């Protein structure tokens, strides 16, 4: 039997591959963004209560209204973004489900979709499976600055959308208001759809502000804002995300969400809704806790001779593996795993070309004791 042509050059991501390799050697997994920190009691108990109340049937395709109402209030409070809970929010099976629903609802096969490099591999591969044509703008470390002229030069007659991940996986870059204003000018000039991935919005460092692109002048009516609950509440396995967009776009996204997924898990939606009642201190402690973890792993990587590109947000750090003297980042990742028994992800998972071959990505969303052990192993790396 023949496999679909659009899958013939695709393979499961190096993120998943390194998780399997890590299990093989009994290592510490700093590759996949599993986020195995404790789930907040509000969220956990809210889901348990919903199950006990037998609230286990389908929700609407756009999600349980309790959750959409909580999301709308959160968007107003934390993002400065007004959204109607009834018509402009669709709850999805993870942020990846929101992305898949959006690109299939709003773009046609053959349309160009612009990604900033380094990119998250799922953004690229989901676009390929949908028949889209990926286009790229490479942002250079350590600042990954967006230059308007480079963005303008990458636009072709095929280009219909641009993807913005902020804070970024894998680089940790946070797009500034100036970055987004430049994006807004180009998007308006070329009538582009803007699709965001803001799942790490609460994980940011050194007092930085998260700016949702839809709040920037000229972008609200052309933006699909994608956010999620997995990272904020440490529930990656619950698979809960959401898309926010003007009503006409949300209707189309909801239709695809219904066709692909029917709905996100109802009792888990209700548990997550309870989480939005968490006090401000929860989100403040989330940031301070992750900043402590970031500083610890960056110090260990520097001591190991793997200079880190210190992230502004998210819970990943890219590190320069050039000193290992290996020809590919896959070889470097396997060397670190076999030698220190710490898993990372090859930088080639996030780049098309040679730039990625000198980088490894480490995830520091781990319990302090586990992360401390990983840091000790990295410091001893030879």
N, C-alpha and C positions, 0 to 999 in steps of 0.2 A: 504494500500500500504506500502511496506517495504522501509525504509530509508537505504541508503548506509551504510554498516558496518563501513567504515572509518570515518563516521560522528557521530556514535552512542555515543561516549564519549566526544563529543565536544559541547561547548555552546558558545554563544557570549561572548566576553571578558569582564572582570570586568571593563575595561576602559569604554566601552559603557554602562555597567550597572550603573556605578557610575554617568555618565552623566545624565541618566534618573532619578536616585535618586536625583541628584542635582536640576534638573528642578522641581521635585515634591515638594521640600521644598523651592524653590526660593533662592538657595544658590549661592555662587561664585564657579565656576568650575575650580579648580586647578588639576583636574583629567586628563581629555583628553587633548592631545597636540594640541588643536585647533589652537593656534597661531592667535589670533584675532587682531593683530597689523595692521596698515595701509599698503596697498599695494603700493610700490613705483610708482610714477607717470609714469616713463619710461615704466614699465611693464603694468600698467593699460591702458595707452594711446596707447601702441603698439597693445594690443588686440582690443581696440575699433577701431583703424584705420583699422586693418585687417577685422573686421566685416563690417565696412562701405565700404570697398573695395570689399566686397562679397567674401572674401577668406575663404569660409566656406565649401568647399568640402573636401573629404578625402585627407590626405597627403599620402605619401608612408608609408608602414607599419613600416619602420625604422625611420620615422619622416621627418618633413620639413627640406630641406637641409639648409635653413638659420639658423635654430636652431642647427643642427648638426655641422655646420661650427663654430658657436659661442661657442659651447661646446668644440670642438677641440682646439680652441684658449685658452679658459679658462683652460683646462687641462694642456696645455703647460705652460701657465703663472703662474698658482696657484698651480699646483700639480707636475710639473716636469714630466708629463706623455705624451708621444707622442702617438697620436691616429689618424688614418685616418678617416676623416669625412664621406667618402663614404662607408667604409667597416667595421669599427670597433666600430660604435656607433649606438645604437638603442634607440629611444625615446619611452617611455612607459607611461601607465596610472598610474602614481605615481611610487615611488620607490618600493612599494609593488607589482605593476604590473611587474616591472623588475625582482623582486625576484621570483615571480610565474612563469614568462616565463623562467627564467634561470634554476630553479630546474626541471621544466618539460621538458626542452629541453636537459639538459645535464646529468640527473640522471634517473635511472630506479627504479621502485617499488622494495622495498627490500634493496636498497642501504642505507648505514648508512650516516647520516649527523650530524656532531659534532657541538654543540652549547656551547658557554660560558655562564655559569650561574652566575648572573642573566641574563636572556635572554629576548628579546622582544617577546611577546606571538605570534605575527603574524608569526615570523620566525618559531616557533615550529609548530603552527597549520596548516600553509600552507604546511609545509613538511609532516605532518600527512595526510592531504587530498590528497597529491600526492603519498601516499603509501610508503614514506621513513621511515627509522628507526632512530629516534632521539637518539643521544648519547650526553653526557654532560661532561664538565670540570667545576667544581665549583671554582670561583675566590672569595677570601675572602676579606671582607672590613677591613680597609677603603681604602687600595691601590689597591685591585683587581689585584694583581700581577700575571702575567702569568708565570708559572714554566714549563720549557721544559720537565722535567721528568713526571709531571702530564699529560701534553698533550700527551706525548709518551705512557703513561700507558693506556690512554683512547682509543687508536687506536685498532681496531679489523679488522679481514679480511673483514668485511662488509663495513668498513669506506671508503667513496669515496669523501667526501667533508667536509669542515669546514667553518663556518660562522663567520665573524668578524665584529662587529658593533663598529665603532670608529669615533667620540665620541659616547659613548654607551648610548642607552636607555635600562634600566632605571638608570644606575649607574653614568653616566657622565665620566666613565673612558676613557682616551685616550691612545691607544696602542703606546708605544714608539718604536723607531727603534730597541732597544734590544729585546723587545717583539716580534716584527715582524720578526727579524732575526731568533729567535728560531722557530717561526712558519714556516718560510721558510725552515729551515733544516728538520723539521719533514714532511712538505708537500712534499719536494723533495724525501726524503727517502721512503715515502709510496705512492708516485704518487697521491697526493690529489688535488682536485679542491678547490680553495679558493674563496668564495663568500663574498664580502664586503657589508656593508651598511654604507655609509659615508654621509648620508643626513644632518648631523649636522656639516659638516666640517668647516663652517665659524663661528660657535658658540663655542668659546673656550676662556679660561681665563688665566690670569696671564702670558701672553706672550707665552703660549705653542704653539708649532709647530704641525700642523696636518700632519701626515705622511700617504700617501696613500700606502696600502700594495703592490700594483703593482709596486711601485718604488723601492722596496727592492730586493736585489740580489736574483735571482732564482725564483721570484714570477710572473714576468710579463706574462710569457707564460701560466701560470696555474691559472690566476686570472680573475674573473668577477667583475669588479668594478661597484658598484651600487651607484648612486648619485641622488639627486632630487632638485627640485626648490621650493618645498612647504615651507620649513623652511627659506631658504635664502631670499625669496621675500614675505613671509607671504601670501601664496596663497594655503593653504592646500586643499581648495575645488576645485582648478583647476585640480588637479590630474595629475601632470607632473613629471616624473622621467626619468632616462636613465641608460642603461647598456653599459659598455665599456669592450671590450674583443678582443682577437685575432680574425681575420676575420672568421675563420671556426666556432668558437663558436658563434660569433655575427650572422652569417647566421642562425644557429639553433634557437637562441633566437628570432630573427626576425620572423621566421616561426611560432613559438608558439604565439608571440605577435600578429601576423596577425590573427591567428585562434581564439584567445581568445578575442581580443579587436579591431581588424582591424587597428586602429591607435589612437593616442592621439588626443584630440580636436585641430583642425588645427589653428583657430584664437588665441587660448590660447598659442599654441606653438610659434606663431609669436610674441605675446606679451612678452613671456619669453625671446625670443632671444634678444629683445631690452634691456632687463634688464642687460645683460652681458656687456653693454656699460656703466654701472654705474661707477662713479669715485671710486678710491680706498678709498676715504673718507667714502663712503656708507658702505663698509665692515668693516672699522675700527670702525665706529659709531655703527654698529650692535653688534660688540663684546663688546664695552665699555658699551652700553646700557644694554645688557644682563648681563654683570658682575655686574652692579649696582643692577639689579633686583635679581640676585643670592645672593648677599651679604645681601639685605634687607630680603629676605625670610629665609635665613639661620639664621639671627639674631632673627627673629620672632619665628622660630621653636625652637631655643635654649631657648628663654624666655618662651616658652610654655611647656618646659620639654620634647621636642621631638628632641633629639640631631641629627643634620643633618650630613650626610656624604658629605662633601663639594665637589661638582662635578668639574672635570677638564674641561668639555665641555658639550655640549647639554644644554637643558633648563629644566631639571628635577633634583630633589634632593630627595634622599632616606633619611628618618628620622626614628629613633628608637622610636617605640611606646610602648616599654616595660612598661614604668611607668604607663600607663593607666590601667594595670592589667587585660587586657582582654585576652581571650584564643586564639583568632584568629585575623589575620589582617583585615578580613572582619568586625568583630565586632568593631575593633578599628576605621576603616574608617567610619563606620556608626555612631559611637559615636562622632567623630569629626564633621561629617556632621550635625547631629542632634543638637549638642551642640553649635558649632561655625558657623554652616551653611557655611562650606568650604568643598568642595569635594576633596578627594584624591583617590588614587588607592591602594587597598590592596597589600602588598608585595608578597602574595601568587600567584599573577598573573605572577610573574617573576621567581618563584622557584618551584621545584618539592616537596620539603620537608619543614622541620621546619624552615629553615633559613629565609624564607619569612614571617613567622607569626609574627615577631617582627618589621616589616618595613612597612612604607607607602611611596608612591611616590607622590610628589607634582610637578605640572608643573607651571613655573613662566613666561610663554610667554603671559603676559597680559599687557594691558595698565597700566601705572603707577598708575593712580587713583584707578583702580580696584584692583591692587596688593596691594596698600597701605591699602585699606579697608580690604582685606583678611588678611594681616599681623596684623592689629589691632584686628581682630576677633581671630586670632590664639594666640596672646599674652594674650588674656583674657580667653583662654581655661582652664577649670577646670576638 
